[in-house]
Amino acid sequence: MHTSIATVSLSGSLTEKLAAAARAGFGGVEIFENDLLASPLTPEEIRARCADLGLSIDLYQPLRDVEAVRDDVFARNLRRARHKFALMRRLGADTVLVCSSVSPDAVDDDSLAIRQLAQLADAAQEFGIKVAYEALAWGRHVNTYDHAWRIVEAAGHPALGVCLDSFHILSRGSAPEDLAGIADIPGEKIFFLQLADAPLLAMDVLQWSRHYRCFPGQGGFDLVGLLRRVLAAGYRGPLSLEVFNDVFRQADAGSTAVDAHRSLLLLGEAAGPGVLPPAVVPTGIAFAELLTPDAEPVTALLTALGFTRAARHRGKPVDLWQRGEARILVNTAATARRDGTRLAAIGLESPDPAGAARRAEALLAPVLPRRRGPEDVPLDAVAAPDGTELFFCATDSASTVATASASATAFAPAGTDSASGTASTAASATATASGTAPASASAVPELPDWRADFAELPDTPATSATRIDHLALTQPWHHFDEATLFHRGVLGLTAQESVDLADPYGLLRSRAVADADGSVRIALSVGAAPSDDTVHAQHIALATDDVVAAARRFREAGGRLLPVPANYYDDLAARYEFADGELETYRELGILYDRDAHGAFRHWYTETVGRVFFELVQRDPGYQGYGAVNAPVRLAVQHARR
């Protein structure tokens, strides 16, 4: 599968964009005219740079407002086109994109458009160039792909074909039957295919296109169905991304290119025979690891929550704190960060850790290098888009005898400031960008227990049962959609609907990903703007079967619950009926409440330590949410207490 990306989809100078595309594993690029005009390099130098990077120049774009105009206007357009064709020959590009006209000079006359596009193709052919005619969704007279094809078919010129653009086709609300006409286009006359997804918005289609396109799998279009139809028609050219997006234009080109290529690999997998290693869906949370410069505040909080210090890593400053099946690793390794305690890594239970790692590497998330002693358990980790390390674990599944527990930072990547290895995340994300899995990898017959690297501490008391219900990770402003695609595509989790949460200083977006039975739940959120301080918050939610008793024990142990305003409980009284004394108990302890058709959800929060706070939740079996209706209250209180 030959993949390509339009340079307009990435930020930076043309040379930065080319380098980012090559590192991410793309085979080619579309050169956007504005990028070439602003470059100090000559067309020959750009051609040589692309060749050095292993990139083909698959398309030059765009030529606008060419056809269906008066003869004198067309003569000027043809003169302009000939200059571009000469430039393309120097550039080494053999296909030009011609958009359907939006000019007020254009007339509604297909016969005129046919004649003039044939003349344009004559001129292009002299230079060895093909013309790909694209119907813009807002074209003045030609705005559907089938109309563009009728014109191309009538022209009957070997150098004239169509460009199919998923946004221009699907943004018009095309039903499956509207796409049936793609089968009527011979594959060799589909000169180019441009792909973009988009959220389903009710707005002007031009503004929608220019600002809100996204990569496949990040929006609401049926790109899989469209791609299947195009391939069935016989198209064998590049799968190319053309994405206009305000966020991508401000984000780092390297990480955006990796996200882009990953999206195409996943789209290709969904539309045709699978060429990627199969997804290995995690089955639980093995641990959450906190990196901290000062263990005292976080260990005091863990103690109040009922955790006990159960084990110590044999070679690194990492302690295991445990309560039931909930395991928290506290790592005091040196760190360059000044933002205090943070959630650095997550251990995911996996039925096939080696298979999970192969899937990740094939999707451009290479296994991170780490320091490993000769006796250390082999444990692979990859970096999520926000830098959080994800370890693929197999707890209690091997013959290894170990009664203690293990750590993520205990498995620190070489050359990083901590076990989480976030300093090398950006470099690692693009270091393995071929998109192919190691050919000789095979599953380990015995899955070593990650806890073998830890020594059990004597006289560790038993703890009451609990587990990690979910984790909440705030994403960098420009990585929210990327994070959703990563967790869905790499880990095989299912993404739920995105919701907006009211914060005192703007709206937060949140979207949860989970496995089928809720054993793994991760809530991803992003602040309202790049500088939004809410991007720093992370939290760990612990499950309990008695949230009231848990709150009382926490308070008696010296813990400080997040206070909840009295107005919240007055509103609860208006919305729900409670048993006698129930609402008063919630008011006393700061317990929040939600209910849906399937059950109730009760939860409370601790105060924040560094960038981390804890939540205790009691969910009825049928309740699948996260208490989102209560988030504005929690956010307002947290802002006020900073």
VENKA-V850465 format. One record per residue. N is the residue number from 1. BURIAL is + if it has 9 or more other ideal C-beta (glycine too) atoms within 8 Angstrom, else -. Layout:
# VENKA-V850465
n = [N N]
burial = [BURIAL BURIAL]
This chain:
# VENKA-V850465
n = [1 2 3 4 5 6 7 8 9 10 11 12 13 14 15 16 17 18 19 20 21 22 23 24 25 26 27 28 29 30 31 32 33 34 35 36 37 38 39 40 41 42 43 44 45 46 47 48 49 50 51 52 53 54 55 56 57 58 59 60 61 62 63 64 65 66 67 68 69 70 71 72 73 74 75 76 77 78 79 80 81 82 83 84 85 86 87 88 89 90 91 92 93 94 95 96 97 98 99 100 101 102 103 104 105 106 107 108 109 110 111 112 113 114 115 116 117 118 119 120 121 122 123 124 125 126 127 128 129 130 131 132 133 134 135 136 137 138 139 140 141 142 143 144 145 146 147 148 149 150 151 152 153 154 155 156 157 158 159 160 161 162 163 164 165 166 167 168 169 170 171 172 173 174 175 176 177 178 179 180 181 182 183 184 185 186 187 188 189 190 191 192 193 194 195 196 197 198 199 200 201 202 203 204 205 206 207 208 209 210 211 212 213 214 215 216 217 218 219 220 221 222 223 224 225 226 227 228 229 230 231 232 233 234 235 236 237 238 239 240 241 242 243 244 245 246 247 248 249 250 251 252 253 254 255 256 257 258 259 260 261 262 263 264 265 266 267 268 269 270 271 272 273 274 275 276 277 278 279 280 281 282 283 284 285 286 287 288 289 290 291 292 293 294 295 296 297 298 299 300 301 302 303 304 305 306 307 308 309 310 311 312 313 314 315 316 317 318 319 320 321 322 323 324 325 326 327 328 329 330 331 332 333 334 335 336 337 338 339 340 341 342 343 344 345 346 347 348 349 350 351 352 353 354 355 356 357 358 359 360 361 362 363 364 365 366 367 368 369 370 371 372 373 374 375 376 377 378 379 380 381 382 383 384 385 386 387 388 389 390 391 392 393 394 395 396 397 398 399 400 401 402 403 404 405 406 407 408 409 410 411 412 413 414 415 416 417 418 419 420 421 422 423 424 425 426 427 428 429 430 431 432 433 434 435 436 437 438 439 440 441 442 443 444 445 446 447 448 449 450 451 452 453 454 455 456 457 458 459 460 461 462 463 464 465 466 467 468 469 470 471 472 473 474 475 476 477 478 479 480 481 482 483 484 485 486 487 488 489 490 491 492 493 494 495 496 497 498 499 500 501 502 503 504 505 506 507 508 509 510 511 512 513 514 515 516 517 518 519 520 521 522 523 524 525 526 527 528 529 530 531 532 533 534 535 536 537 538 539 540 541 542 543 544 545 546 547 548 549 550 551 552 553 554 555 556 557 558 559 560 561 562 563 564 565 566 567 568 569 570 571 572 573 574 575 576 577 578 579 580 581 582 583 584 585 586 587 588 589 590 591 592 593 594 595 596 597 598 599 600 601 602 603 604 605 606 607 608 609 610 611 612 613 614 615 616 617 618 619 620 621 622 623 624 625 626 627 628 629 630 631 632 633 634 635 636 637 638 639 640 641 642]
burial = [- + + + + + + + + + + - - + + + + + + + + + + + + + + + + + + + + - + + - - + - + - + - - + + - + + + - + - + + + + + + + - + + + + + + + - - - + + - - + + - + + + - + + + + + + + + + + - + + + + + + + + + - + + - - - + - + + + + + + + + + + + + + + - + - + + + + + + + + + - + + + + + + + - + + + + + + - - + - + - + + + + + + + + + + + + + + - - - - - - + - + + - - + - + - + + + + + + + + + + - - - - - - + - + + + - + + + + + + + + + - + - + + + + + + + + + - + + + - + + + + + + + + + - - + - - + - + + + + + + + + + + + + + + + + + - + - - - - + - - - + + + + - + + + + + + + + - + + - + + + + + + + + + + + + + + + + + - - + - + + + + + + + - + + + + + + + + - - - - - - + + + + + + + + + + + - - + + + + + + + + + + + + + + + + - + - - - - - + + - + + + + + + + + + + + + + + + + + - - - - - - + - + + + + + + + + + + - - + + + + + + + - + + + - + + + - - + - + - + - - - - - - + - - - + + + + + + + - + + - - + - - + - - + + + + + + + + + + - + + + + + + + + + + + + + + + + + - + - - - - - + - + - - - - + + + + + + + + - - - + + + + + + + + + + - - - + - + + - + + + + + + + + - - + + - + + + + + + - + - + - + + - + - - - + + - - + + - - - - - - - - - + - + + + - + + + + + + - - - - + + + + + + + + + + + + + + + + + + + + + - - - + - - + + + - + + + + + + + + + + - - -]
